[in-house]
Amino acid sequence: MGDKPGELLQGTLPLLILRTLAPEPNHGFGIAKRIGQISNAVLKVEQGSLYPALHRMELDGLIEAYWDTTENNRRAKYYRLTTQGRRALKSETSRWQAIAGAIAAVLKEA
């Protein structure tokens, strides 16, 4: 269990990546930055975790990659959701909402 502020719970990074890519494709740095923004800087995604996760997700068919130019005119690898990734986002979101609700119930009872 994460005991440092900003440390991600195991298994949450792929879900966060899927959610971040749902509205539009993005590059790795942009994905990490967006997760930090959405979480009000509570969650921090390290490059050493992000890029292996992106690679696994690409191999699993959840995302696909392509090369493009960033807003700073640099070449970067961008990622976008596949149809399979959109389905996974929906099912994983439901699963995590159920888990969060169950944990909240236990904490409230305690």
LINDA-V159696 format. One record per pair of residues at least 4 apart in sequence whose C-alpha atoms are under 6 Angstrom apart, sorted by sequence separation. I is the first residue (numbers start at 1). J is the second residue. If there is no record, write none. Layout:
i: <I/I>
j: <J/J>
This chain:
i: <21/26/30/37/39/47/58/69/70/81/88/89/96/2/36/57/58/69/57/58/69/36/68/36/68/67/67/66/67/66/32/65/65/64/64/63/63/63/62/62/62/6/6/6/27/27/26/26/25/25/21/18>
j: <25/30/34/41/43/51/62/73/74/85/92/93/100/7/41/62/63/74/63/64/75/43/75/44/76/76/77/77/78/78/45/78/79/79/80/80/81/82/82/84/85/42/43/44/77/78/78/79/79/80/80/89>
